Amino acid sequence: MSAKSDILARLRSALADNPQAPAVPREYRRVSTLTANETLDMLIDRLVDYKAAVHVAGGVSDVGRVVGELVSGPVIAPSGVDRAWLTPVDEVRDPLEASCVVTSSTVSCAETGTIFLTGRDDEGRRELSLIPDHHICLVFSDTIVELFPEAWERVREVGTRGPVTMISGPSATSDIELQRVEGVHGPRRLDVVIVR
């Protein structure tokens, strides 16, 4: 008998009495009670705590100015990002040649400080948000919710074209001595532009 057969036989034996999984209580909050301004303040607080820089654009017409001030070199952006927001910049097509990426986002959860990208045309493929060292992410104020269940419901509503990327600050990890290292698994710098 092979090791695989032996393991499968033990699994079948352990499950022979058809044990039922216990019911999971779903008593957590699913709907926010905060105002839009309170939710926005909570998101900004969490993002800053995670070492992201937060900027506010005074509407869609101001996005180009804010993005222009933040760009840190050759830029890549998915096809759905308004090109008027990227002038004048040196735009490239290969993520490996880009110092900076500009994307939009689907929804942001204030409670956890998490921004969700679902692969829409203005968010692009997952690699775009992971390869360049600097990510400028646009968060529209009407896409900010307080609670994770609210955020996940928005993700479900829009559907996805691939993996959902959840961003809570710049990429960071700690070694065994708890020395924080940034940029190992994604961008070292995250600038979030809140579009009001």
C-alpha positions in Angstrom: 0.0 0.0 0.0 1.4 3.4 -0.9 1.6 6.3 1.5 -1.2 8.1 -0.4 -3.5 5.1 -0.1 -2.8 4.7 3.6 -3.6 8.4 4.3 -6.8 8.2 2.3 -7.9 5.0 4.0 -7.3 6.7 7.5 -9.3 9.7 6.4 -12.2 7.5 5.2 -12.2 5.6 8.5 -12.2 8.8 10.6 -15.2 10.2 8.6 -17.1 6.9 8.4 -19.7 8.0 11.1 -20.5 11.2 9.0 -19.8 13.8 11.7 -21.7 17.0 11.2 -20.0 20.4 11.4 -21.4 22.6 14.1 -23.5 25.6 13.1 -21.5 28.8 13.0 -23.1 31.7 14.8 -23.5 34.8 12.5 -24.4 37.4 15.1 -21.8 40.0 14.2 -22.8 43.4 12.8 -23.5 43.6 9.1 -24.6 47.2 8.7 -22.8 50.3 9.8 -24.2 52.9 12.1 -21.6 55.5 11.4 -22.0 58.6 9.3 -20.0 58.8 6.0 -17.6 61.3 7.6 -17.0 59.1 10.6 -16.4 56.1 8.3 -13.9 58.2 6.2 -12.1 59.3 9.4 -11.8 55.7 10.6 -10.4 54.6 7.2 -7.8 57.4 7.2 -6.8 56.6 10.8 -6.3 52.9 10.0 -4.4 53.6 6.7 -2.0 56.0 8.5 -1.5 53.5 11.3 -0.5 51.0 8.6 2.1 53.5 7.2 0.2 54.5 4.1 0.2 58.1 3.1 -3.4 59.5 2.6 -4.2 62.5 0.3 -7.5 64.1 -0.5 -8.6 65.1 -4.0 -11.4 67.7 -4.1 -13.3 65.7 -6.7 -12.6 64.0 -10.0 -11.3 67.2 -11.5 -8.5 67.4 -8.8 -7.3 63.8 -9.2 -4.8 64.6 -12.0 -3.1 67.3 -9.8 -2.8 65.0 -6.8 -1.5 62.0 -8.8 0.9 64.3 -10.6 2.4 65.4 -7.3 2.8 61.8 -6.1 4.3 60.0 -9.2 7.8 58.7 -8.5 9.1 57.7 -12.0 7.8 55.7 -14.9 4.1 54.8 -14.4 2.0 51.9 -15.4 -1.8 52.0 -15.2 -4.6 49.7 -16.2 -6.6 50.5 -19.3 -9.6 51.8 -17.3 -7.7 54.6 -15.5 -8.5 58.0 -17.0 -5.4 59.1 -18.9 -6.1 62.7 -18.1 -5.1 61.8 -14.5 -1.7 60.7 -15.7 -0.4 63.7 -17.6 2.4 64.6 -17.8 4.0 61.3 -16.8 6.3 58.8 -18.4 3.9 55.9 -19.0 5.3 52.4 -19.6 3.6 49.1 -20.5 5.7 46.6 -18.6 5.3 46.4 -14.8 9.0 45.5 -14.5 9.9 48.9 -16.1 7.5 50.9 -13.8 8.5 52.6 -10.6 4.9 53.5 -9.9 1.4 52.1 -10.5 -1.9 54.0 -10.5 -5.1 52.0 -9.9 -8.6 52.6 -8.7 -10.3 50.3 -6.1 -13.7 48.5 -5.7 -14.4 49.2 -2.0 -12.6 50.0 1.2 -13.3 48.7 4.7 -12.7 51.4 7.4 -12.9 48.9 10.3 -9.8 47.0 9.0 -8.2 49.7 6.8 -8.4 47.4 3.9 -8.7 48.4 0.2 -10.1 45.8 -2.2 -9.1 45.4 -5.8 -11.1 43.0 -7.9 -9.5 43.2 -11.3 -11.9 45.7 -12.9 -10.6 47.7 -15.9 -9.5 50.6 -13.7 -7.7 48.2 -11.2 -5.9 45.9 -13.6 -4.3 42.5 -13.2 -3.0 41.6 -9.8 0.6 41.9 -10.8 0.2 45.6 -11.5 -0.4 46.3 -7.8 2.4 44.0 -6.6 5.4 44.6 -8.9 6.1 48.4 -8.9 7.7 49.7 -5.7 5.1 52.6 -5.4 1.3 52.2 -5.6 -1.0 55.2 -5.9 -4.5 53.9 -5.2 -7.7 55.9 -5.9 -10.4 55.4 -3.3 -13.7 57.1 -4.2 -15.6 58.3 -1.0 -18.8 56.6 -2.1 -17.0 53.2 -2.0 -16.0 53.4 1.6 -17.9 51.2 4.1 -17.3 50.6 7.8 -17.6 46.8 8.2 -16.0 43.9 6.5 -19.4 42.2 5.7 -20.4 45.4 3.9 -17.2 45.4 1.9 -17.5 41.7 1.0 -21.1 42.3 -0.2 -19.8 45.0 -2.5 -17.1 42.7 -3.9 -19.8 40.1 -4.5 -22.1 42.6 -6.3 -19.4 43.7 -8.8 -18.0 40.2 -9.3 -14.4 39.5 -10.0 -12.2 38.7 -13.0 -9.7 36.8 -10.9 -8.2 37.0 -7.4 -9.3 39.7 -5.0 -6.4 41.7 -3.8 -6.7 43.2 -0.3 -4.3 46.0 0.7 -3.8 47.2 4.2 -0.8 49.5 3.9 2.5 49.0 2.1 3.8 45.5 1.9 5.6 44.6 5.2 6.8 41.6 7.0 8.9 40.9 10.1 11.7 38.4 10.6 12.1 36.2 13.7 13.6 39.1 15.6 10.6 41.3 14.7 12.6 43.6 12.5 10.0 45.2 10.1 11.0 45.0 6.4 8.9 46.8 3.8 8.5 46.0 0.1 9.2 42.2 0.2 5.8 41.0 -1.1 4.6 44.2 -2.9 5.0 47.9 -3.0 7.2 49.6 -0.4 5.2 52.8 -0.6 1.4 53.2 -0.7 -0.3 56.5 -1.4 -4.1 56.5 -1.1 -5.9 59.3 -2.8 -9.4 59.8 -1.4 -11.6 61.3 -4.1 -14.5 63.3 -2.5 
